[in-house]
Amino acid sequence: MRELVKDLEARREQVRRMGGEERVARQHARGKMTARERLAAFFDDGVHFEVGMHGTQMGLAAGPDGSDRPPADAVVCGFGKVDGRMVCAAAYDFTVKGGSIGQTGEEKVTRLRQMALRGRWPIVWFIDSGGARIDPGSMHPDSISLFAGSGHLFREQVHMSGVVPQVAAMVGPGAAGTAYIPGLADFVPMVKDVGSMALGGPALVRAMTGEDISEQELGGSKVHATKSGVGDAEYPSDAECVAAVKRYLSFFPSSCDEEPPRLPVTDPIDRREESLLDLLPESPRRAYDMLKLIDAIVDHGERFDLKPRWARSIITCLARIGGQPVGVVANQPTQMGGILDVDASDKAARFMQICDAFNIPLVFLQDVPGFMIGSKVEHEGIIRHGAKMLHVMAAATVPKITVVVRKAYGAGYYVMCGRAYEPDLIVGWPTAEISVMGPEGMLGIAARKMFGDAPPPPEVKQGMVDAIQKNIDVMKVAGWGLIDDVIDPRDTRRAIAWGLELARKKRVERPEKKRGILPV
C-alpha cells in the first residue's frame, strides 16, 4: 500500500504541473493566473475536493501510440466552500492544449454539473479556452465522427437555469463551445483586455469570411461589456474578477429552493438622507444621477452593478436594504433622459428574471419618459423587446416595491412595476407624475386637432400645459387611491424596508400551465 500511495502522489504531482514550467511561465507573462491558482483564490483557504484529477485523453484521441495524455485533460474541476457555502467550479487550463474541450474533460465537467444540480449548489466556470479540441497530431480520423454525440453541456445548462446560480468568468478566450457557456450563464464577468468570447475565433473568421480582425476587436471584454451586452462588467485582473464572482454569489441563495442570505442590520432602516431633498433639479427637464439616490438608500451606500456600461439608460444592480438582498431597477435620467430602448428592455427583463428565479425582491425607482419611438427602434423591434419586459414583470412573483421619483409615462410606467403589475408597495415623491405621456406630448396631439399645422398662441399653449399638469400631479393620483402614499424623499429607505417586511411571506398564485411564451 505504501508503494501504491507513493506512486499515487507522484502521479498527482505530475498533474499539478499542468502544461509544464514553460507554459505556466508564459501564462504568468500574459498577466494571467493558472487554472489551479484561480481555484485556490476562489475557494475558502484554497481548499477544495478535485473531481477527475486523473482524467486525460483516452482511446482514439490519445494518438497512434497512446502517449498523448494531457494533465487533467485541460480542465480542473472541484467543489468546496466559498464564504462558508458549497460551490462547484471548473477552470479550463490554457497551459494544456489551450484549455480546449476534450472528450474526457467534458465528461468531468458533466459530472460536476450533475453534482451541482443534484446537490443544489451554484456552479462557476473560469473560462480560458480555445473551444472544442481540434488536434490533428493526436486525433484519429474516426474520432471526428464522435461530434454527433456531443452537445449535452448546453442542454444541461438550460435545465440548471433558474435552479442554481450559474457564473461564467471570462478570464481568457472562450471560442465556439466555450462561448455558449457564458451565453447561457447568469453572470459573466470579464478580465479587461484578456477575456474574450466569439462563436468563431479570428483564425476561423479569416478563413471563412476573409475578415482580418484581432481577438479583442472581434469579441473582447470591451465589445461585450459595451456593445453586445453578453458581458456584465470588466475587471482589471484575474484576482479582481474572482473577487467579483464571490461578491455576486453573496447576494444569492445556493438554489431556488432557498431564500437569499440576510445579513445583520448594521445600517438603521429608518436612517433619513437629507441630501435627497436637493437631488432633483428645479426643472423637470434637467437630468440628475439616479445612482446618487440608490447609494443614499441602500445599506452603507454599497451596490453591485450589472452591465453598467451597456444600455445605460437603465440601471440594474444588487444591493441590500436592512440586510435583505434586493435587485434595483432604476431609470437613469443622465442617459437619454432614462428612456427605454431595445437594449434597455432586454437588460431589465433579464435582470428581473434572475432576481425572480432566486427569490430576490425587486425595487423599482421610476423616472421614465416611456419607450423610445421612431422608425429606427421600430425596425429594431422595440415592440417585441418591450414586450419581454412586460412579460417578465407580469410573471414575477417576488416582493416588488415601486417608488415613483419623477416621470412615470406610458408603458414605461407599466414595465417599471406600475399599479397593475402587483407592487407590494407603491409610493411617490411629491415630484411624481403618472400619465399616459408628458404634458408636451399631449399638447402636441391636442394642438394639432385644434389648430391644424399652425402652432397655438403662446398664452393658449401655456394654459393647456397647466391644465394637463394638474391632472397628472401625484396628489391627484393619490386622491384616487392609486398609489399607497406620497412620501418625504428622506423616508424612501424606510418605506422600502417596511414594504419588504410586509411582503416577506408573499404568496402569489398563477394559472396552471406548462410555461409562458417569452416574446421574440
C-alpha positions as CSV (number, residue, x, y, z in Angstrom):
1,M,0.0,0.0,0.0
2,R,2.8,2.4,0.8
3,E,4.3,1.9,-2.6
4,L,0.9,2.4,-4.3
5,V,0.3,5.6,-2.3
6,K,3.8,6.9,-3.2
7,D,3.1,6.2,-6.9
8,L,-0.3,7.9,-6.5
9,E,1.2,11.1,-5.1
10,A,3.8,11.2,-7.9
11,R,1.0,11.0,-10.4
12,R,-0.9,13.8,-8.7
13,E,2.2,15.9,-8.6
14,Q,2.7,15.4,-12.3
15,V,-0.9,16.5,-12.9
16,R,-0.4,19.6,-10.7
17,R,2.4,20.8,-13.0
18,M,-0.3,21.3,-15.7
19,G,1.4,22.1,-19.0
20,G,4.8,22.4,-17.6
21,E,7.1,25.2,-16.3
22,E,7.5,26.9,-19.7
23,R,3.8,27.1,-20.4
24,V,3.0,28.2,-16.9
25,A,5.6,30.9,-17.2
26,R,4.0,32.0,-20.5
27,Q,0.6,32.2,-18.7
28,H,2.1,34.4,-16.0
29,A,3.8,36.6,-18.6
30,R,0.4,37.4,-20.0
31,G,-0.7,38.6,-16.5
32,K,-2.9,35.6,-16.1
33,M,-3.3,33.1,-13.2
34,T,-3.3,29.4,-14.0
35,A,-6.4,27.4,-13.6
36,R,-5.3,26.0,-10.3
37,E,-4.3,29.4,-9.0
38,R,-7.8,30.7,-9.8
39,L,-9.5,27.9,-7.9
40,A,-7.1,28.5,-5.0
41,A,-8.1,32.1,-4.9
42,F,-11.8,31.3,-5.2
43,F,-12.3,28.6,-2.6
44,D,-12.0,29.4,1.1
45,D,-8.3,29.0,2.1
46,G,-7.8,27.4,-1.3
47,V,-9.3,24.1,-0.1
48,H,-11.4,22.0,-2.4
49,F,-12.1,18.5,-3.5
50,E,-10.8,17.9,-7.0
51,V,-13.0,15.8,-9.3
52,G,-11.4,13.8,-12.1
53,M,-7.8,14.8,-11.4
54,H,-6.5,11.8,-13.3
55,G,-8.8,12.2,-16.3
56,T,-6.9,12.6,-19.6
57,Q,-7.3,11.7,-23.3
58,M,-8.2,8.1,-23.8
59,G,-8.8,5.8,-26.7
60,L,-8.6,7.2,-30.2
61,A,-7.9,10.7,-29.0
62,A,-4.7,9.6,-27.3
63,G,-2.9,9.3,-30.6
64,P,-1.5,6.3,-32.5
65,D,0.9,5.3,-29.7
66,G,-1.4,6.3,-26.9
67,S,1.2,8.7,-25.4
68,D,-0.8,11.9,-25.6
69,R,-2.1,12.2,-22.0
70,P,-2.8,15.9,-21.2
71,P,-2.9,16.6,-17.5
72,A,-6.5,16.7,-16.2
73,D,-7.5,16.8,-19.8
74,A,-7.1,20.6,-19.7
75,V,-9.9,21.3,-17.2
76,V,-9.6,21.4,-13.4
77,C,-12.9,20.6,-11.6
78,G,-13.8,20.6,-7.9
79,F,-16.1,21.6,-5.2
80,G,-15.5,23.5,-1.9
81,K,-16.7,26.3,0.3
82,V,-16.9,29.9,-0.8
83,D,-17.7,32.2,2.2
84,G,-18.7,29.1,4.0
85,R,-21.2,27.8,1.4
86,M,-20.6,24.9,-1.0
87,V,-19.9,25.8,-4.7
88,C,-18.9,23.7,-7.7
89,A,-16.3,25.2,-10.1
90,A,-14.5,24.2,-13.3
91,A,-11.4,26.1,-14.6
92,Y,-10.2,25.5,-18.1
93,D,-6.4,25.2,-18.2
94,F,-4.9,27.2,-21.1
95,T,-1.4,25.7,-20.4
96,V,-2.7,22.3,-21.6
97,K,-3.8,22.2,-25.2
98,G,-5.0,25.8,-25.0
99,G,-7.7,24.8,-22.5
100,S,-9.6,23.1,-25.3
101,I,-12.6,20.8,-24.6
102,G,-11.6,17.1,-24.8
103,Q,-13.9,14.2,-24.5
104,T,-12.6,13.2,-21.1
105,G,-12.6,16.9,-19.9
106,E,-16.2,17.3,-20.9
107,E,-17.0,14.0,-19.1
108,K,-15.5,15.6,-15.9
109,V,-17.5,18.9,-16.3
110,T,-20.7,16.9,-17.0
111,R,-20.1,15.1,-13.7
112,L,-19.6,18.5,-12.0
113,R,-22.8,19.8,-13.5
114,Q,-24.6,16.7,-12.2
115,M,-23.2,17.3,-8.7
116,A,-24.3,20.9,-8.7
117,L,-27.8,20.2,-9.9
118,R,-28.4,17.2,-7.6
119,G,-26.9,19.0,-4.6
120,R,-28.5,22.3,-5.5
121,W,-25.2,24.3,-5.4
122,P,-24.0,27.2,-7.6
123,I,-21.7,26.4,-10.5
124,V,-18.9,28.6,-11.7
125,W,-16.8,28.3,-14.9
126,F,-13.4,30.0,-15.2
127,I,-13.1,30.1,-19.0
128,D,-9.6,30.3,-20.6
129,S,-10.2,28.0,-23.6
130,G,-9.8,27.7,-27.3
131,G,-13.1,25.9,-27.5
132,A,-13.6,22.4,-29.0
133,R,-10.4,20.4,-29.3
134,I,-9.1,20.0,-32.9
135,D,-5.6,18.4,-32.6
136,P,-4.6,16.8,-35.9
137,G,-1.4,15.4,-34.3
138,S,-3.3,13.1,-31.9
139,M,-6.8,12.8,-33.3
140,H,-7.7,9.5,-35.0
141,P,-9.9,10.2,-38.1
142,D,-12.7,8.1,-36.6
143,S,-12.8,10.4,-33.6
144,I,-14.2,13.3,-35.7
145,S,-17.5,11.5,-36.1
146,L,-17.9,11.4,-32.3
147,F,-19.1,15.1,-32.6
148,A,-22.5,13.7,-33.4
149,G,-22.9,12.6,-29.8
150,S,-21.8,15.9,-28.2
151,G,-23.6,19.0,-27.1
152,H,-25.0,17.8,-23.7
153,L,-23.5,20.7,-21.9
154,F,-25.8,23.4,-23.3
155,R,-29.0,21.3,-22.8
156,E,-27.9,20.6,-19.2
157,Q,-27.1,24.3,-18.6
158,V,-30.7,25.2,-19.7
159,H,-32.1,22.6,-17.3
160,M,-30.0,24.1,-14.5
161,S,-31.1,27.6,-15.4
162,G,-33.1,29.2,-12.5
163,V,-32.4,26.2,-10.3
164,V,-28.8,27.1,-9.2
165,P,-26.8,30.3,-9.9
166,Q,-24.5,29.9,-12.9
167,V,-21.4,32.1,-13.4
168,A,-19.1,32.1,-16.4
169,A,-16.0,34.2,-15.7
170,M,-14.1,35.1,-18.9
171,V,-10.5,35.0,-17.7
172,G,-9.2,34.3,-21.2
173,P,-10.6,33.4,-24.5
174,G,-13.9,31.4,-25.0
175,A,-14.4,30.3,-28.5
176,A,-17.1,28.2,-30.1
177,G,-18.3,25.7,-27.5
178,T,-16.9,27.7,-24.6
179,A,-18.7,30.8,-25.9
180,Y,-22.2,29.4,-25.3
181,I,-21.4,28.7,-21.7
182,P,-21.4,32.4,-20.9
183,G,-24.3,32.9,-23.3
184,L,-26.4,30.7,-21.0
185,A,-24.9,31.8,-17.7
186,D,-26.5,34.3,-15.3
187,F,-23.4,36.4,-14.6
188,V,-20.5,36.9,-17.0
189,P,-17.6,39.0,-15.6
190,M,-14.6,39.5,-17.9
191,V,-10.9,40.3,-17.3
192,K,-10.3,43.6,-19.2
193,D,-8.4,43.2,-22.5
194,V,-7.8,39.5,-21.7
195,G,-11.3,37.8,-21.6
196,S,-13.0,37.3,-24.9
197,M,-15.7,35.2,-26.5
198,A,-16.8,34.6,-30.1
199,L,-18.5,31.8,-31.9
200,G,-15.6,31.7,-34.2
201,G,-12.1,32.9,-33.3
202,P,-10.0,35.2,-35.5
203,A,-8.4,32.4,-37.5
204,L,-11.8,30.8,-38.4
205,V,-13.3,34.2,-39.2
206,R,-10.3,34.9,-41.5
207,A,-10.6,31.5,-43.2
208,M,-14.4,31.7,-43.6
209,T,-15.0,35.4,-44.4
210,G,-11.6,36.9,-45.2
211,E,-12.0,39.4,-42.4
212,D,-8.8,40.1,-40.6
213,I,-9.6,41.1,-37.0
214,S,-7.9,40.7,-33.6
215,E,-9.4,38.6,-30.7
216,Q,-10.3,41.7,-28.7
217,E,-11.7,43.6,-31.6
218,L,-13.9,40.6,-32.5
219,G,-15.2,39.7,-29.1
220,G,-13.1,41.3,-26.4
221,S,-14.2,42.5,-23.0
222,K,-15.0,46.0,-24.1
223,V,-17.1,44.7,-27.0
224,H,-19.2,42.5,-24.8
225,A,-19.4,45.0,-21.9
226,T,-20.5,48.0,-24.0
227,K,-21.9,46.7,-27.3
228,S,-23.3,43.2,-27.2
229,G,-24.4,43.1,-23.6
230,V,-23.2,39.5,-23.2
231,G,-20.6,40.5,-20.6
232,D,-21.7,42.0,-17.3
233,A,-18.6,44.0,-16.4
234,E,-14.8,44.3,-17.0
235,Y,-12.3,43.8,-14.1
236,P,-8.6,44.8,-14.3
237,S,-7.2,41.4,-13.2
238,D,-7.9,37.7,-12.5
239,A,-7.9,38.4,-8.8
240,E,-10.5,41.2,-9.1
241,C,-12.6,39.0,-11.4
242,V,-12.5,36.1,-8.9
243,A,-13.5,38.6,-6.1
244,A,-16.4,39.8,-8.2
245,V,-17.7,36.3,-8.6
246,K,-17.6,35.8,-4.9
247,R,-19.4,39.1,-4.2
248,Y,-22.1,38.3,-6.8
249,L,-22.8,34.9,-5.2
250,S,-23.0,36.6,-1.7
251,F,-26.4,38.1,-2.8
252,F,-27.8,34.7,-3.9
253,P,-29.2,31.6,-2.2
254,S,-27.5,28.4,-3.2
255,S,-30.6,27.4,-5.2
256,C,-34.1,28.5,-6.0
257,D,-35.3,26.4,-3.0
258,E,-33.8,28.8,-0.5
259,E,-34.1,32.4,0.5
260,P,-31.2,34.8,-0.2
261,P,-28.8,35.2,2.7
262,R,-29.7,38.1,5.0
263,L,-27.1,40.0,6.9
264,P,-27.4,41.5,10.4
265,V,-28.9,45.0,10.1
266,T,-26.0,47.4,10.7
267,D,-27.4,50.4,8.9
268,P,-30.7,51.6,10.5
269,I,-33.7,51.2,8.2
270,D,-35.1,54.5,9.5
271,R,-32.0,56.4,8.5
272,R,-33.0,59.6,6.8
273,E,-30.9,61.1,4.0
274,E,-31.1,64.9,3.9
275,S,-29.3,65.0,0.6
276,L,-32.3,63.6,-1.2
277,L,-34.1,66.9,-0.7
278,D,-31.6,68.5,-3.0
279,L,-31.2,65.7,-5.5
280,L,-33.7,66.8,-8.1
281,P,-33.1,69.9,-10.2
282,E,-35.8,72.6,-10.3
283,S,-36.6,72.0,-13.9
284,P,-38.2,68.6,-14.7
285,R,-36.4,68.7,-18.0
286,R,-33.0,68.6,-16.3
287,A,-31.1,65.4,-15.6
288,Y,-29.7,64.1,-12.3
289,D,-27.7,61.0,-11.4
290,M,-30.0,58.2,-10.2
291,L,-27.0,56.4,-8.7
292,K,-26.8,59.0,-6.0
293,L,-30.4,58.2,-5.0
294,I,-29.6,54.4,-4.9
295,D,-26.4,55.0,-2.9
296,A,-28.4,57.1,-0.4
297,I,-31.0,54.4,0.4
298,V,-29.2,51.1,0.3
299,D,-27.1,49.7,3.2
300,H,-23.9,51.6,3.6
301,G,-24.2,53.0,0.1
302,E,-22.9,49.7,-1.4
303,R,-24.2,48.3,-4.6
304,F,-23.0,45.7,-7.2
305,D,-23.7,47.0,-10.7
306,L,-24.6,44.6,-13.5
307,K,-24.0,45.7,-17.1
308,P,-23.2,49.3,-16.1
309,R,-21.7,50.2,-19.5
310,W,-24.4,48.7,-21.7
311,A,-27.9,50.1,-22.1
312,R,-27.0,52.8,-19.7
313,S,-30.5,54.4,-19.6
314,I,-31.5,51.7,-17.2
315,I,-29.6,50.7,-14.0
316,T,-29.6,47.2,-12.7
317,C,-27.7,46.4,-9.5
318,L,-27.7,44.3,-6.5
319,A,-27.7,45.8,-3.0
320,R,-29.1,45.3,0.5
321,I,-31.7,47.2,2.4
322,G,-32.0,46.2,6.1
323,G,-29.6,43.3,5.4
324,Q,-32.0,41.9,2.8
325,P,-30.6,41.4,-0.7
326,V,-32.6,43.3,-3.3
327,G,-32.4,43.8,-7.1
328,V,-32.7,47.5,-8.0
329,V,-34.1,48.5,-11.4
330,A,-33.9,52.3,-12.0
331,N,-34.2,54.7,-14.9
332,Q,-31.1,56.8,-15.4
333,P,-32.0,60.4,-16.4
334,T,-28.4,61.3,-17.4
335,Q,-28.6,58.8,-20.3
336,M,-31.2,59.8,-22.9
337,G,-33.4,61.0,-20.2
338,G,-33.9,57.5,-18.9
339,I,-35.9,56.4,-21.9
340,L,-36.3,52.7,-22.6
341,D,-34.9,51.4,-25.9
342,V,-34.3,47.9,-27.3
343,D,-31.2,47.1,-25.2
344,A,-32.6,48.7,-22.0
345,S,-35.7,46.5,-22.3
346,D,-33.6,43.3,-22.7
347,K,-31.2,44.3,-19.9
348,A,-34.0,45.0,-17.4
349,A,-36.0,41.9,-18.4
350,R,-33.1,39.6,-17.9
351,F,-32.1,41.1,-14.6
352,M,-35.7,40.8,-13.3
353,Q,-35.8,37.1,-14.4
354,I,-32.6,36.3,-12.5
355,C,-33.9,38.0,-9.3
356,D,-37.3,36.4,-9.6
357,A,-35.7,32.9,-10.1
358,F,-33.7,33.2,-6.9
359,N,-36.2,34.9,-4.6
360,I,-34.5,38.3,-4.6
361,P,-37.0,41.1,-4.1
362,L,-37.2,43.9,-6.7
363,V,-37.1,47.6,-6.0
364,F,-38.1,50.0,-8.8
365,L,-37.1,53.6,-8.9
366,Q,-39.1,55.3,-11.7
367,D,-38.2,58.3,-13.7
368,V,-39.2,57.1,-17.1
369,P,-40.4,59.1,-20.1
370,G,-41.6,55.9,-21.7
371,F,-40.3,53.8,-24.6
372,M,-38.4,55.3,-27.5
373,I,-40.4,55.8,-30.6
374,G,-39.5,56.3,-34.3
375,S,-38.6,54.3,-37.3
376,K,-35.1,53.3,-36.1
377,V,-36.4,51.5,-33.0
378,E,-39.5,50.1,-34.7
379,H,-37.2,48.5,-37.3
380,E,-35.1,47.1,-34.4
381,G,-38.2,45.5,-32.9
382,I,-39.0,47.8,-29.9
383,I,-42.4,46.2,-29.6
384,R,-41.1,42.7,-29.1
385,H,-38.2,43.8,-26.8
386,G,-40.6,46.0,-24.7
387,A,-43.0,43.0,-24.6
388,K,-40.2,40.9,-23.0
389,M,-40.0,43.4,-20.1
390,L,-43.8,43.4,-19.8
391,H,-43.8,39.6,-19.8
392,V,-41.2,39.2,-17.2
393,M,-42.7,41.9,-15.0
394,A,-46.1,40.3,-15.1
395,A,-44.8,36.9,-14.3
396,A,-42.5,37.8,-11.4
397,T,-43.8,36.7,-8.0
398,V,-41.1,38.0,-5.7
399,P,-41.8,41.1,-3.5
400,K,-41.9,44.2,-5.6
401,I,-41.6,47.8,-4.3
402,T,-42.1,50.8,-6.5
403,V,-41.0,54.4,-5.9
404,V,-42.1,57.0,-8.5
405,V,-39.5,59.7,-8.2
406,R,-40.4,61.9,-11.1
407,K,-41.8,60.9,-14.5
408,A,-43.8,57.7,-15.0
409,Y,-45.2,58.0,-18.5
410,G,-46.9,55.5,-20.8
411,A,-46.0,51.8,-21.0
412,G,-42.7,52.8,-19.2
413,Y,-44.8,53.1,-16.1
414,Y,-46.2,49.6,-16.6
415,V,-42.9,47.8,-17.1
416,M,-41.3,49.6,-14.2
417,C,-43.9,48.0,-11.9
418,G,-46.9,50.3,-12.1
419,R,-50.0,49.7,-10.0
420,A,-51.4,47.0,-12.4
421,Y,-48.2,44.9,-12.0
422,E,-48.8,43.9,-8.4
423,P,-46.3,46.1,-6.5
424,D,-46.5,45.2,-2.8
425,L,-46.0,48.8,-2.0
426,I,-46.1,51.8,-4.5
427,V,-45.3,55.3,-3.3
428,G,-44.4,58.5,-4.9
429,W,-42.3,61.6,-4.2
430,P,-44.1,65.0,-4.3
431,T,-42.4,65.5,-7.7
432,A,-44.0,62.3,-9.2
433,E,-46.1,62.5,-12.4
434,I,-48.0,59.5,-13.7
435,S,-49.6,59.8,-17.1
436,V,-50.1,58.2,-20.5
437,M,-47.5,60.8,-21.6
438,G,-46.0,64.1,-20.6
439,P,-47.7,67.5,-21.0
440,E,-45.8,68.4,-24.1
441,G,-46.7,65.2,-25.9
442,M,-50.4,65.5,-25.0
443,L,-50.2,69.2,-26.0
444,G,-48.8,68.3,-29.4
445,I,-51.7,65.9,-30.1
446,A,-54.4,68.3,-28.8
447,A,-52.9,71.3,-30.5
448,R,-52.8,69.6,-33.9
449,K,-56.5,68.7,-33.6
450,M,-57.4,72.3,-32.5
451,F,-55.1,74.4,-34.7
452,G,-54.0,72.1,-37.5
453,D,-50.4,72.7,-38.7
454,A,-50.3,76.2,-37.1
455,P,-48.7,76.5,-33.7
456,P,-51.1,77.5,-30.9
457,P,-50.7,81.1,-29.4
458,P,-48.2,81.1,-26.5
459,E,-50.8,82.1,-23.9
460,V,-53.1,79.2,-25.0
461,K,-50.2,76.8,-25.1
462,Q,-49.2,77.6,-21.5
463,G,-52.8,77.4,-20.3
464,M,-53.1,73.9,-21.9
465,V,-49.9,72.7,-20.3
466,D,-51.0,74.0,-16.9
467,A,-54.4,72.2,-17.2
468,I,-52.7,68.9,-18.2
469,Q,-50.1,69.3,-15.4
470,K,-52.8,69.5,-12.8
471,N,-54.3,66.1,-13.8
472,I,-51.0,64.2,-13.8
473,D,-49.9,65.6,-10.4
474,V,-49.2,62.9,-7.9
475,M,-51.7,64.2,-5.4
476,K,-54.4,63.7,-7.9
477,V,-53.3,60.1,-8.4
478,A,-53.1,59.7,-4.6
479,G,-56.6,61.1,-4.3
480,W,-57.9,58.2,-6.4
481,G,-56.1,55.8,-4.1
482,L,-53.9,54.5,-7.0
483,I,-50.7,54.8,-5.0
484,D,-50.2,53.9,-1.4
485,D,-48.6,57.1,-0.2
486,V,-46.8,60.3,-1.2
487,I,-43.7,60.3,0.9
488,D,-41.0,62.7,2.0
489,P,-37.9,61.7,-0.1
490,R,-35.9,61.4,3.1
491,D,-38.2,58.5,4.1
492,T,-37.6,56.4,0.9
493,R,-35.3,53.9,2.6
494,R,-37.7,53.3,5.5
495,A,-40.7,53.0,3.1
496,I,-38.9,50.3,1.0
497,A,-37.7,48.4,4.1
498,W,-41.3,48.3,5.5
499,G,-42.6,47.2,2.2
500,L,-40.0,44.4,2.0
501,E,-41.0,43.3,5.5
502,L,-44.7,43.4,4.6
503,A,-44.1,41.1,1.5
504,R,-41.6,38.8,3.1
505,K,-44.1,35.9,3.3
506,K,-45.7,36.8,0.0
507,R,-47.5,34.0,-1.9
508,V,-48.8,34.5,-5.5
509,E,-50.9,32.1,-7.5
510,R,-50.8,31.9,-11.2
511,P,-52.9,29.9,-13.7
512,E,-51.7,26.4,-14.1
513,K,-49.7,25.9,-17.3
514,K,-46.6,24.4,-18.7
515,R,-44.8,27.7,-19.3
516,G,-45.4,31.2,-20.6
517,I,-44.2,32.2,-24.1
518,L,-41.4,34.8,-24.0
519,P,-41.6,37.3,-26.8
520,V,-39.0,37.0,-29.5
